[in-house]
Amino acid sequence: MAPRCGPRGAPGIHDMRKVGTLGLLGTGVIGGGWAARAMHFGIDVVAADVKPEMEQWIREAVANAEPALARLTLAPLPPKGRLSFTTNMHEMARRADFIQENIPEQLELKQRVLGDISRTAPPDVVIASSTSGLMPSDLQAKMVAPERLLVGHPFNPVYLLPLVELVGGGQTAPATIEAARSFYTYIGMHALHVRREVPGHLTDRLQEAIWREILHMINDGVATTGELDDSIIYGPGLRWAAMGTNLIYHLAGGETGMRHMLHQFGPCLKWPWTRLEAPELTEELIDRMVKGTQDQAAGRSIRELERLRDDYLVAIQQVLRQYDIGAGATLRALEQRLYADQAAAQPSAAAGAALAPLAGAVRPEWIDYNGHMTDSRYQQAFGDAFDALCRRVGIDEDYRARVGMYYTVESHTTHRAELRAGEPFYVETRVLAVDDKRLRLFHSLYRQRDRVLAATGEHMHLHVGAGSGKTVPAPQPIRAQLERIRDAEAARAFPPQAGRAIGQPRPAG
Ligand SMILES: NC(=O)c1ccc[n+]([C@@H]2O[C@H](COP(=O)([O-])OP(=O)(O)OC[C@H]3O[C@@H](n4cnc5c(N)ncnc54)[C@H](O)[C@@H]3O)[C@@H](O)[C@H]2O)c1
Protein backbone atom coordinates (compact mmCIF):
# COMPACT_ATOMS: atom_id res chain seq x y z
CA MET A 1 0.00 0.00 0.00
CA ALA A 2 1.39 3.40 -0.94
CA PRO A 3 1.82 5.89 1.88
CA ARG A 4 -0.85 8.58 1.82
CA CYS A 5 1.10 11.78 2.32
CA GLY A 6 -0.66 14.77 3.78
CA PRO A 7 0.55 18.35 3.53
CA ARG A 8 1.81 18.44 7.12
CA GLY A 9 2.96 16.12 9.86
CA ALA A 10 5.49 13.39 10.42
CA PRO A 11 6.85 11.29 7.56
CA GLY A 12 5.26 7.94 6.77
CA ILE A 13 7.38 4.79 6.74
CA HIS A 14 6.99 1.91 4.33
CA ASP A 15 3.34 0.95 4.32
CA MET A 16 2.23 3.08 7.22
CA ARG A 17 0.63 6.48 6.90
CA LYS A 18 2.21 9.89 7.15
CA VAL A 19 0.83 11.33 10.38
CA GLY A 20 -1.09 14.59 10.14
CA THR A 21 -3.72 13.65 12.75
CA LEU A 22 -3.12 11.79 15.99
CA GLY A 23 -6.11 9.93 17.46
CA LEU A 24 -6.21 9.59 21.25
CA LEU A 25 -8.22 6.92 22.97
CA GLY A 26 -8.63 7.98 26.60
CA THR A 27 -7.84 11.54 27.54
CA GLY A 28 -6.73 11.37 31.18
CA VAL A 29 -3.30 12.38 32.47
CA ILE A 30 -1.41 10.59 29.70
CA GLY A 31 -3.84 11.36 26.85
CA GLY A 32 -3.66 15.06 27.79
CA GLY A 33 0.14 14.96 27.70
CA TRP A 34 0.18 13.35 24.26
CA ALA A 35 -2.24 15.99 22.97
CA ALA A 36 -0.09 18.88 24.20
CA ARG A 37 3.14 17.46 22.75
CA ALA A 38 1.68 16.51 19.36
CA MET A 39 -0.14 19.82 18.87
CA HIS A 40 2.95 21.81 19.81
CA PHE A 41 4.83 20.22 16.92
CA GLY A 42 2.05 20.83 14.40
CA ILE A 43 0.04 17.57 14.56
CA ASP A 44 -3.77 17.78 14.73
CA VAL A 45 -5.38 15.75 17.51
CA VAL A 46 -8.75 13.97 17.65
CA ALA A 47 -9.32 12.97 21.25
CA ALA A 48 -11.91 10.35 22.26
CA ASP A 49 -13.04 9.55 25.78
CA VAL A 50 -16.17 7.87 27.14
CA LYS A 51 -16.74 10.80 29.49
CA PRO A 52 -17.90 14.01 27.73
CA GLU A 53 -16.55 16.11 30.61
CA MET A 54 -13.03 15.08 29.55
CA GLU A 55 -13.24 17.59 26.67
CA GLN A 56 -12.83 20.50 29.05
CA TRP A 57 -10.19 18.56 30.97
CA ILE A 58 -8.02 17.91 27.92
CA ARG A 59 -8.32 21.51 26.70
CA GLU A 60 -7.13 22.68 30.12
CA ALA A 61 -4.35 20.08 30.12
CA VAL A 62 -3.09 21.40 26.77
CA ALA A 63 -3.27 25.01 27.99
CA ASN A 64 -1.41 24.14 31.22
CA ALA A 65 1.39 22.47 29.29
CA GLU A 66 1.86 25.39 26.90
CA PRO A 67 3.99 27.78 29.01
CA ALA A 68 6.70 25.18 29.68
CA LEU A 69 6.56 23.71 26.17
CA ALA A 70 6.87 27.18 24.67
CA ARG A 71 10.18 27.68 26.48
CA LEU A 72 11.65 24.32 25.49
CA THR A 73 13.08 25.50 22.18
CA LEU A 74 13.41 28.73 20.23
CA ALA A 75 13.67 26.84 16.95
CA PRO A 76 10.94 27.75 14.43
CA LEU A 77 7.79 25.71 15.00
CA PRO A 78 5.10 24.81 12.46
CA PRO A 79 1.59 26.18 13.08
CA LYS A 80 0.14 24.58 16.18
CA GLY A 81 -2.07 21.50 15.62
CA ARG A 82 -5.83 21.72 16.18
CA LEU A 83 -7.73 19.80 18.86
CA SER A 84 -11.15 18.20 18.44
CA PHE A 85 -12.99 15.94 20.87
CA THR A 86 -15.52 13.15 20.50
CA THR A 87 -17.15 10.53 22.71
CA ASN A 88 -17.37 8.28 19.65
CA MET A 89 -14.16 6.27 19.40
CA HIS A 90 -15.07 5.03 15.92
CA GLU A 91 -15.22 8.60 14.64
CA MET A 92 -11.74 9.13 16.09
CA ALA A 93 -10.51 5.87 14.50
CA ARG A 94 -11.84 6.95 11.09
CA ARG A 95 -10.05 10.30 11.22
CA ALA A 96 -6.71 9.35 12.78
CA ASP A 97 -3.46 8.54 10.96
CA PHE A 98 -1.91 7.14 14.16
CA ILE A 99 -3.79 6.07 17.31
CA GLN A 100 -2.41 6.25 20.82
CA GLU A 101 -4.44 4.35 23.41
CA ASN A 102 -4.41 5.67 26.98
CA ILE A 103 -7.31 4.03 28.79
CA PRO A 104 -7.00 2.47 32.28
CA GLU A 105 -4.45 -0.26 32.88
CA GLN A 106 -6.81 -3.27 32.69
CA LEU A 107 -5.95 -6.03 30.24
CA GLU A 108 -9.49 -7.11 29.40
CA LEU A 109 -10.70 -3.56 28.88
CA LYS A 110 -7.74 -2.73 26.63
CA GLN A 111 -8.15 -5.98 24.66
CA ARG A 112 -11.84 -5.32 24.04
CA VAL A 113 -11.42 -1.65 23.08
CA LEU A 114 -8.35 -2.25 20.89
CA GLY A 115 -10.20 -5.09 19.14
CA ASP A 116 -13.13 -2.78 18.57
CA ILE A 117 -11.26 0.18 17.08
CA SER A 118 -9.08 -2.09 14.94
CA ARG A 119 -12.24 -2.88 12.98
CA THR A 120 -12.68 0.81 12.12
CA ALA A 121 -9.11 2.07 11.77
CA PRO A 122 -7.64 1.17 8.35
CA PRO A 123 -4.77 -1.35 8.53
CA ASP A 124 -2.11 1.24 7.62
CA VAL A 125 -2.87 3.17 10.82
CA VAL A 126 -0.45 2.33 13.64
CA ILE A 127 -2.12 1.67 17.00
CA ALA A 128 0.13 2.25 20.00
CA SER A 129 -0.71 1.54 23.63
CA SER A 130 0.63 3.68 26.47
CA THR A 131 0.46 0.71 28.83
CA SER A 132 2.96 0.88 31.68
CA GLY A 133 3.50 -2.85 31.89
CA LEU A 134 1.08 -5.01 29.88
CA MET A 135 2.52 -7.21 27.14
CA PRO A 136 1.83 -6.19 23.54
CA SER A 137 1.25 -9.86 22.53
CA ASP A 138 -1.66 -9.93 24.98
CA LEU A 139 -3.03 -6.61 23.67
CA GLN A 140 -3.04 -7.95 20.10
CA ALA A 141 -5.34 -10.87 21.02
CA LYS A 142 -8.63 -9.51 19.64
CA MET A 143 -7.40 -7.13 16.95
CA VAL A 144 -7.88 -6.97 13.21
CA ALA A 145 -4.45 -6.41 11.58
CA PRO A 146 -2.55 -6.94 14.88
CA GLU A 147 0.76 -6.38 13.08
CA ARG A 148 0.21 -2.58 13.42
CA LEU A 149 0.03 -2.68 17.23
CA LEU A 150 2.93 -1.86 19.51
CA VAL A 151 3.44 -0.46 22.96
CA GLY A 152 4.54 3.20 22.94
CA HIS A 153 5.10 3.76 26.65
CA PRO A 154 5.64 7.43 27.59
CA PHE A 155 6.50 9.11 30.88
CA ASN A 156 4.63 11.77 32.76
CA PRO A 157 4.66 14.66 31.81
CA VAL A 158 4.52 13.33 28.25
CA TYR A 159 4.87 16.86 26.83
CA LEU A 160 8.29 17.37 28.42
CA LEU A 161 9.92 13.97 28.94
CA PRO A 162 11.29 12.68 25.65
CA LEU A 163 11.48 8.98 26.52
CA VAL A 164 9.03 6.57 24.86
CA GLU A 165 9.61 2.81 25.06
CA LEU A 166 8.66 0.91 21.90
CA VAL A 167 7.75 -2.73 22.43
CA GLY A 168 6.50 -5.04 19.71
CA GLY A 169 4.40 -8.16 20.38
CA GLY A 170 4.60 -11.55 18.73
CA GLN A 171 2.65 -10.30 15.72
CA THR A 172 4.05 -6.76 15.41
CA ALA A 173 5.58 -5.96 11.99
CA PRO A 174 9.05 -4.33 11.92
CA ALA A 175 7.52 -1.55 9.77
CA THR A 176 5.20 -0.70 12.68
CA ILE A 177 8.15 -0.16 15.02
CA GLU A 178 9.89 2.00 12.40
CA ALA A 179 6.76 4.04 11.66
CA ALA A 180 6.22 4.66 15.37
CA ARG A 181 9.88 5.57 15.87
CA SER A 182 9.63 8.05 13.01
CA PHE A 183 6.48 9.68 14.37
CA TYR A 184 7.68 9.92 17.97
CA THR A 185 11.03 11.35 16.85
CA TYR A 186 9.17 13.93 14.78
CA ILE A 187 7.38 15.15 17.93
CA GLY A 188 10.70 15.48 19.76
CA MET A 189 10.94 12.16 21.59
CA HIS A 190 13.66 9.59 22.16
CA ALA A 191 12.29 6.22 21.01
CA LEU A 192 13.91 3.39 22.96
CA HIS A 193 13.24 0.03 21.31
CA VAL A 194 12.70 -2.65 23.95
CA ARG A 195 13.78 -5.65 21.91
CA ARG A 196 12.15 -8.36 24.10
CA GLU A 197 8.72 -7.97 25.61
CA VAL A 198 8.92 -8.33 29.37
CA PRO A 199 6.37 -7.24 31.97
CA GLY A 200 6.99 -3.62 32.97
CA HIS A 201 9.21 -3.00 29.89
CA LEU A 202 12.59 -1.55 30.98
CA THR A 203 12.08 1.68 32.86
CA ASP A 204 9.19 0.71 35.10
CA ARG A 205 11.05 -2.40 36.19
CA LEU A 206 13.89 -0.19 37.40
CA GLN A 207 11.59 2.40 38.92
CA GLU A 208 9.59 -0.27 40.68
CA ALA A 209 12.68 -1.87 42.19
CA ILE A 210 13.47 1.44 43.85
CA TRP A 211 9.89 2.01 44.88
CA ARG A 212 9.71 -1.42 46.50
CA GLU A 213 12.78 -0.59 48.57
CA ILE A 214 11.24 2.73 49.54
CA LEU A 215 8.10 0.98 50.77
CA HIS A 216 10.19 -1.47 52.80
CA MET A 217 12.22 1.29 54.41
CA ILE A 218 9.11 3.30 55.27
CA ASN A 219 7.46 0.15 56.62
CA ASP A 220 10.48 -0.64 58.79
CA GLY A 221 10.66 2.95 60.04
CA VAL A 222 14.18 3.39 58.61
CA ALA A 223 13.56 6.80 56.99
CA THR A 224 10.83 9.25 55.97
CA THR A 225 9.67 9.75 52.38
CA GLY A 226 11.48 13.09 52.38
CA GLU A 227 14.78 11.60 53.56
CA LEU A 228 14.59 8.89 50.91
CA ASP A 229 13.91 11.49 48.21
CA ASP A 230 16.87 13.54 49.49
CA SER A 231 19.06 10.47 49.10
CA ILE A 232 18.38 10.64 45.35
CA ILE A 233 17.95 14.40 44.74
CA TYR A 234 21.35 15.47 46.06
CA GLY A 235 23.31 12.58 44.60
CA PRO A 236 22.42 9.88 42.09
CA GLY A 237 19.53 11.88 40.61
CA LEU A 238 21.93 14.52 39.33
CA ARG A 239 24.16 11.88 37.73
CA TRP A 240 21.32 9.89 36.24
CA ALA A 241 20.03 12.77 34.11
CA ALA A 242 22.91 12.41 31.68
CA MET A 243 24.69 9.11 32.20
CA GLY A 244 22.51 6.48 33.88
CA THR A 245 23.58 3.86 36.41
CA ASN A 246 25.90 1.72 34.28
CA LEU A 247 28.10 4.40 32.76
CA ILE A 248 28.30 6.21 36.09
CA TYR A 249 29.45 3.00 37.83
CA HIS A 250 32.02 2.54 35.07
CA LEU A 251 33.44 5.94 36.04
CA ALA A 252 33.36 4.99 39.72
CA GLY A 253 35.73 2.05 39.09
CA GLY A 254 38.77 4.23 38.35
CA GLU A 255 41.08 3.45 35.43
CA THR A 256 39.79 -0.10 34.99
CA GLY A 257 36.21 1.04 35.13
CA MET A 258 33.36 -1.43 35.43
CA ARG A 259 35.64 -4.46 35.93
CA HIS A 260 37.18 -2.95 39.06
CA MET A 261 33.77 -1.73 40.23
CA LEU A 262 32.33 -5.25 40.03
CA HIS A 263 35.34 -6.79 41.78
CA GLN A 264 35.11 -4.27 44.56
CA PHE A 265 31.37 -4.01 45.10
CA GLY A 266 30.05 -7.13 43.34
CA PRO A 267 30.24 -9.30 46.47
CA CYS A 268 27.93 -6.81 48.26
CA LEU A 269 25.23 -7.74 45.78
CA LYS A 270 25.06 -11.11 47.50
CA TRP A 271 24.44 -9.46 50.84
CA PRO A 272 20.72 -8.91 51.41
CA TRP A 273 20.82 -5.10 51.12
CA THR A 274 17.70 -5.08 49.01
CA ARG A 275 14.54 -7.15 48.75
CA LEU A 276 12.65 -8.24 45.69
CA GLU A 277 9.27 -8.94 47.26
CA ALA A 278 7.15 -5.85 47.92
CA PRO A 279 5.92 -5.38 51.49
CA GLU A 280 2.26 -5.84 52.40
CA LEU A 281 0.40 -2.59 51.61
CA THR A 282 -1.13 -2.15 55.07
CA GLU A 283 -3.22 0.90 55.99
CA GLU A 284 -0.40 1.99 58.27
CA LEU A 285 2.15 1.89 55.44
CA ILE A 286 -0.19 3.82 53.13
CA ASP A 287 -0.74 6.43 55.86
CA ARG A 288 3.02 6.86 56.35
CA MET A 289 3.55 7.33 52.61
CA VAL A 290 0.70 9.85 52.35
CA LYS A 291 1.72 11.80 55.46
CA GLY A 292 5.36 11.86 54.33
CA THR A 293 4.62 13.22 50.88
CA GLN A 294 2.14 15.77 52.26
CA ASP A 295 4.89 17.03 54.58
CA GLN A 296 7.20 17.33 51.55
CA ALA A 297 4.57 19.23 49.56
CA ALA A 298 4.42 21.73 52.47
CA GLY A 299 1.03 23.10 51.48
CA ARG A 300 1.82 23.44 47.77
CA SER A 301 -0.94 22.20 45.46
CA ILE A 302 -0.37 19.55 42.79
CA ARG A 303 -0.70 22.29 40.12
CA GLU A 304 1.98 24.42 41.82
CA LEU A 305 4.32 21.46 42.09
CA GLU A 306 3.66 20.54 38.45
CA ARG A 307 4.64 24.04 37.35
CA LEU A 308 7.84 23.84 39.38
CA ARG A 309 8.62 20.38 37.94
CA ASP A 310 7.93 21.57 34.38
CA ASP A 311 10.19 24.60 34.79
CA TYR A 312 13.17 22.61 35.97
CA LEU A 313 12.60 19.88 33.37
CA VAL A 314 12.87 22.52 30.64
CA ALA A 315 15.95 24.06 32.24
CA ILE A 316 17.72 20.69 32.64
CA GLN A 317 17.14 19.77 29.00
CA GLN A 318 18.50 23.10 27.87
CA VAL A 319 21.65 22.60 29.92
CA LEU A 320 22.10 19.04 28.63
CA ARG A 321 21.73 20.36 25.08
CA GLN A 322 24.99 22.27 25.51
CA TYR A 323 26.74 18.95 26.17
CA ASP A 324 24.80 17.11 23.44
CA ILE A 325 24.02 14.33 25.90
CA GLY A 326 20.89 12.41 26.92
CA ALA A 327 17.66 14.38 26.61
CA GLY A 328 19.73 17.40 25.51
CA ALA A 329 20.92 15.50 22.43
CA THR A 330 17.28 14.69 21.62
CA LEU A 331 16.39 18.36 21.91
CA ARG A 332 19.30 19.35 19.68
CA ALA A 333 18.28 16.81 17.02
CA LEU A 334 14.71 18.10 17.16
CA GLU A 335 15.91 21.67 16.64
CA GLN A 336 18.05 20.68 13.67
CA ARG A 337 15.00 19.04 12.12
CA LEU A 338 12.86 22.13 12.77
CA TYR A 339 15.43 24.43 11.15
CA ALA A 340 15.87 22.03 8.24
CA ASP A 341 12.08 21.89 7.69
CA GLN A 342 11.95 25.66 7.69
CA ALA A 343 14.73 25.83 5.11
CA ALA A 344 13.07 23.15 2.99
CA ALA A 345 10.02 25.38 2.74
CA GLN A 346 12.23 27.76 0.72
CA PRO A 347 12.36 27.25 -3.06
CA SER A 348 15.65 26.00 -4.46
CA ALA A 349 18.47 28.54 -4.76
CA ALA A 350 19.56 26.96 -8.02
CA ALA A 351 16.56 28.54 -9.72
CA GLY A 352 17.97 31.94 -8.83
CA ALA A 353 14.72 32.90 -7.14
CA ALA A 354 14.53 35.48 -4.39
CA LEU A 355 14.05 34.05 -0.91
CA ALA A 356 10.54 33.06 0.15
CA PRO A 357 9.37 34.95 3.24
CA LEU A 358 9.87 33.20 6.56
CA ALA A 359 6.62 32.84 8.49
CA GLY A 360 6.39 32.96 12.28
CA ALA A 361 4.13 33.95 15.14
CA VAL A 362 4.78 35.98 18.28
CA ARG A 363 5.08 33.49 21.12
CA PRO A 364 3.45 34.40 24.47
CA GLU A 365 6.80 34.62 26.29
CA TRP A 366 8.13 37.13 23.72
CA ILE A 367 5.99 39.94 25.11
CA ASP A 368 7.30 42.97 27.07
CA TYR A 369 5.50 44.97 29.77
CA ASN A 370 3.59 46.92 27.12
CA GLY A 371 2.08 43.73 25.70
CA HIS A 372 4.21 43.95 22.54
CA MET A 373 6.96 41.78 21.06
CA THR A 374 10.11 42.66 22.98
CA ASP A 375 13.30 43.98 21.29
CA SER A 376 15.46 40.88 21.57
CA ARG A 377 12.86 38.75 19.80
CA TYR A 378 13.21 40.83 16.63
CA GLN A 379 16.85 39.76 16.62
CA GLN A 380 15.65 36.22 17.06
CA ALA A 381 13.25 36.47 14.10
CA PHE A 382 16.03 37.97 11.94
CA GLY A 383 18.38 35.26 13.22
CA ASP A 384 15.89 32.57 12.17
CA ALA A 385 15.63 34.17 8.74
CA PHE A 386 19.45 34.21 8.50
CA ASP A 387 19.50 30.52 9.51
CA ALA A 388 16.96 29.68 6.82
CA LEU A 389 19.11 31.50 4.24
CA CYS A 390 22.23 29.64 5.39
CA ARG A 391 20.55 26.26 5.12
CA ARG A 392 19.18 27.13 1.72
CA VAL A 393 22.65 27.79 0.33
CA GLY A 394 24.08 24.66 1.99
CA ILE A 395 25.48 25.96 5.29
CA ASP A 396 24.38 23.26 7.71
CA GLU A 397 25.82 21.41 10.75
CA ASP A 398 28.30 19.56 8.57
CA TYR A 399 29.47 22.74 6.79
CA ARG A 400 29.89 24.55 10.11
CA ALA A 401 32.02 21.71 11.48
CA ARG A 402 34.16 21.31 8.34
CA VAL A 403 34.31 24.70 6.61
CA GLY A 404 33.08 27.59 8.71
CA MET A 405 30.23 29.98 9.31
CA TYR A 406 29.17 33.57 8.82
CA TYR A 407 29.65 35.56 12.04
CA THR A 408 27.59 38.70 12.66
CA VAL A 409 29.82 41.77 13.08
CA GLU A 410 27.33 44.64 12.87
CA SER A 411 23.54 45.03 13.28
CA HIS A 412 21.00 47.83 12.97
CA THR A 413 17.29 47.45 13.81
CA THR A 414 14.48 49.93 13.13
CA HIS A 415 11.08 49.58 14.82
CA ARG A 416 8.01 50.90 13.02
CA ALA A 417 4.92 49.09 14.36
CA GLU A 418 4.02 46.71 17.21
CA LEU A 419 3.11 43.05 17.28
CA ARG A 420 0.95 41.43 19.96
CA ALA A 421 1.16 37.92 21.46
CA GLY A 422 0.08 35.27 19.00
CA GLU A 423 0.24 37.57 15.95
CA PRO A 424 1.51 35.91 12.79
CA PHE A 425 4.31 37.71 10.95
CA TYR A 426 6.67 37.08 8.07
CA VAL A 427 10.23 38.13 7.35
CA GLU A 428 11.52 38.99 3.87
CA THR A 429 15.29 38.73 3.50
CA ARG A 430 17.42 40.41 0.82
CA VAL A 431 21.06 39.94 0.06
CA LEU A 432 22.21 43.55 -0.43
CA ALA A 433 25.85 42.72 -1.08
CA VAL A 434 28.20 39.75 -1.07
CA ASP A 435 31.93 39.42 -1.76
CA ASP A 436 34.50 36.81 -0.89
CA LYS A 437 34.30 37.35 2.88
CA ARG A 438 31.43 39.74 3.52
CA LEU A 439 27.67 39.26 3.40
CA ARG A 440 25.30 42.20 3.89
CA LEU A 441 21.68 41.21 4.63
CA PHE A 442 18.51 43.21 5.03
CA HIS A 443 15.41 41.75 6.73
CA SER A 444 11.91 43.30 6.69
CA LEU A 445 9.47 41.96 9.28
CA TYR A 446 5.79 42.44 8.34
CA ARG A 447 2.62 41.97 10.39
CA GLN A 448 0.60 39.29 8.63
CA ARG A 449 -2.85 40.75 9.35
CA ASP A 450 -2.37 44.10 7.56
CA ARG A 451 1.05 43.62 5.86
CA VAL A 452 2.41 46.62 7.75
CA LEU A 453 6.20 46.80 7.98
CA ALA A 454 6.87 46.36 11.72
CA ALA A 455 10.67 46.29 11.82
CA THR A 456 13.79 46.06 9.71
CA GLY A 457 17.16 44.52 10.48
CA GLU A 458 20.40 45.11 8.65
CA HIS A 459 23.38 42.89 9.38
CA MET A 460 26.94 42.53 8.18
CA HIS A 461 28.36 39.02 8.43
CA LEU A 462 31.93 37.81 7.91
CA HIS A 463 32.84 34.33 6.78
CA VAL A 464 35.01 32.69 9.48
CA GLY A 465 36.87 29.41 9.06
CA ALA A 466 36.03 26.40 11.26
CA GLY A 467 38.53 26.07 14.08
CA SER A 468 40.76 29.00 13.00
CA GLY A 469 38.43 31.79 14.16
CA LYS A 470 39.85 33.91 11.30
CA THR A 471 37.97 35.42 8.41
CA VAL A 472 38.44 33.36 5.26
CA PRO A 473 36.80 33.56 1.83
CA ALA A 474 33.54 31.64 1.51
CA PRO A 475 33.80 28.76 -0.97
CA GLN A 476 32.83 29.67 -4.52
CA PRO A 477 29.62 27.54 -4.67
CA ILE A 478 28.25 29.26 -1.58
CA ARG A 479 29.13 32.71 -2.93
CA ALA A 480 27.58 31.89 -6.29
CA GLN A 481 24.27 31.00 -4.65
CA LEU A 482 24.26 34.14 -2.55
CA GLU A 483 25.01 36.21 -5.65
CA ARG A 484 22.06 34.61 -7.46
CA ILE A 485 19.77 35.52 -4.57
CA ARG A 486 21.18 39.08 -4.58
CA ASP A 487 20.74 39.42 -8.35
CA ALA A 488 17.15 38.14 -8.27
CA GLU A 489 16.20 41.36 -6.45
CA ALA A 490 18.78 43.74 -7.89
CA ALA A 491 16.13 45.67 -9.79
CA ARG A 492 14.23 46.53 -6.59
CA ALA A 493 14.80 49.91 -4.94
CA PHE A 494 17.48 49.98 -2.25
CA PRO A 495 15.67 49.82 1.13
CA PRO A 496 15.48 53.34 2.62
CA GLN A 497 16.23 51.97 6.10
CA ALA A 498 19.51 50.37 4.95
CA GLY A 499 22.81 52.05 5.77
CA ARG A 500 21.23 54.40 8.29
CA ALA A 501 22.79 55.73 11.44
CA ILE A 502 20.81 56.33 14.63
CA GLY A 503 19.19 59.79 14.78
CA GLN A 504 18.78 60.33 11.05
CA PRO A 505 15.29 61.47 9.92
CA ARG A 506 12.95 58.48 9.56
CA PRO A 507 12.50 57.32 6.00
CA ALA A 508 8.98 56.93 4.66
CA GLY A 509 7.69 53.57 3.43
N1 LIG B 1 -0.11 8.10 34.82
C1 LIG B 1 1.13 7.80 34.47
O1 LIG B 1 2.11 8.28 35.04
C2 LIG B 1 1.38 6.86 33.30
C3 LIG B 1 2.65 6.89 32.67
C4 LIG B 1 2.86 6.12 31.54
C5 LIG B 1 1.84 5.30 31.05
N2 LIG B 1 0.63 5.26 31.68
C6 LIG B 1 -0.42 4.40 31.11
O2 LIG B 1 -1.33 5.21 30.39
C7 LIG B 1 -2.65 4.65 30.46
C8 LIG B 1 -3.62 5.71 30.98
O3 LIG B 1 -3.19 6.17 32.24
P1 LIG B 1 -3.71 7.56 32.85
O4 LIG B 1 -2.87 7.79 34.06
O5 LIG B 1 -3.79 8.59 31.81
O6 LIG B 1 -5.19 7.15 33.30
P2 LIG B 1 -6.45 8.13 33.59
O7 LIG B 1 -7.33 7.37 34.53
O8 LIG B 1 -5.98 9.49 33.98
O9 LIG B 1 -7.17 8.25 32.18
C9 LIG B 1 -7.86 7.19 31.57
C10 LIG B 1 -8.97 7.79 30.69
O10 LIG B 1 -9.53 6.74 29.89
C11 LIG B 1 -10.93 6.98 29.78
N3 LIG B 1 -11.57 5.73 29.38
C12 LIG B 1 -11.90 4.67 30.16
N4 LIG B 1 -12.46 3.71 29.37
C13 LIG B 1 -12.50 4.19 28.11
C14 LIG B 1 -12.97 3.68 26.86
N5 LIG B 1 -13.51 2.47 26.78
N6 LIG B 1 -12.85 4.45 25.76
C15 LIG B 1 -12.31 5.69 25.83
N7 LIG B 1 -11.86 6.23 26.99
C16 LIG B 1 -11.94 5.47 28.11
C17 LIG B 1 -11.31 7.49 31.15
O11 LIG B 1 -12.56 8.19 31.10
C18 LIG B 1 -10.13 8.40 31.49
O12 LIG B 1 -10.35 9.72 31.06
C19 LIG B 1 -2.52 3.40 31.34
O13 LIG B 1 -2.37 2.27 30.53
C20 LIG B 1 -1.25 3.65 32.13
O14 LIG B 1 -0.59 2.45 32.50
C21 LIG B 1 0.38 6.05 32.78
The ligand as an ORCA input file, in Angstrom:
! r2SCAN-3c Opt
* xyz 0 1
  N      -0.113      8.097     34.816
  C       1.132      7.800     34.466
  O       2.110      8.282     35.042
  C       1.377      6.859     33.301
  C       2.646      6.892     32.673
  C       2.863      6.115     31.537
  C       1.837      5.298     31.053
  N       0.630      5.262     31.681
  C      -0.421      4.401     31.111
  O      -1.331      5.208     30.390
  C      -2.652      4.651     30.461
  C      -3.619      5.710     30.978
  O      -3.191      6.170     32.241
  P      -3.711      7.561     32.851
  O      -2.869      7.791     34.061
  O      -3.789      8.595     31.805
  O      -5.195      7.148     33.302
  P      -6.451      8.125     33.591
  O      -7.327      7.372     34.525
  O      -5.976      9.486     33.980
  O      -7.169      8.253     32.176
  C      -7.865      7.190     31.571
  C      -8.968      7.787     30.689
  O      -9.528      6.743     29.888
  C     -10.930      6.980     29.783
  N     -11.575      5.733     29.384
  C     -11.904      4.665     30.157
  N     -12.459      3.707     29.372
  C     -12.501      4.190     28.105
  C     -12.969      3.680     26.859
  N     -13.507      2.469     26.781
  N     -12.849      4.448     25.759
  C     -12.310      5.686     25.825
  N     -11.858      6.228     26.995
  C     -11.943      5.468     28.113
  C     -11.314      7.492     31.155
  O     -12.560      8.190     31.102
  C     -10.128      8.398     31.491
  O     -10.354      9.716     31.057
  C      -2.521      3.404     31.338
  O      -2.370      2.270     30.530
  C      -1.248      3.648     32.130
  O      -0.592      2.448     32.504
  C       0.377      6.048     32.775
*
